[in-house]
Amino acid sequence: MNLKKKHSEIMKDVVRKFPDSYSVSNVSGRTKIYEYDEFKLKGTWEVIVAEWLDSLNIKWTNKIRGFEYFFDKKIRLYFPDFYLKELNLYIEVKGFERKMDHAKWSNFPEKLIIIKNNEINKIKKGELSINFLK
């Protein structure tokens, strides 16, 4: 096994054992990190969703274990943006979709809701209800 591949495997094992080391501090593209209560959120859309969930008194976290998926001949890890324990539901906040995103979502083993621009606009207008999550 070459050094680069060995390093990659070691890092995947570390992330599996300590998901908070990756999921909370992982920077995605050019997204700015925002502090919200005890959480670090990636971008204003995640802040909007967090505030919306709080307004509905729904407990959430973004400290989530990684889920494996296969893409581009490799096993990768996917960390959804939010987990709602009481509803056993994951939320992904997404602007731009790529092939990799569909690979993550298509075999996701849990209930997953994707919040896109349309839903963000409804949240801003106060038009998205809790029924969206059910």
RAJOFEN-V322809 format. One line per field, one symbol per residue. psi: psi as a letter, one per 20 degrees, with the letter a starting at -180 (. if undefined). burial: b if it has 9 or more other ideal C-beta (glycine too) atoms within 8 Angstrom, else e. A space follows every 10 residues. Layout:
psi=???
burial=???
This chain:
psi=prgggggghg hggghghmhh hghhjppocj pqpppocjqp qnrhhhgggg hgghhjkppr qjnqqqpqrp plkqprppor hqpnghilpq ppppfpqrhh ghhghhkpir ppppoagghg hhghikiprh hhi.
burial=eeeeebeebe ebebbbeebe ebbbeeeeee eeebebeebb bbbebbbbbb bbbeeeebeb bbebebbebb beeeebbbbb bbbbeeeebb bbbbeeeeeb bbbbbeebee ebbebeeebb ebbeeeeeee eebe
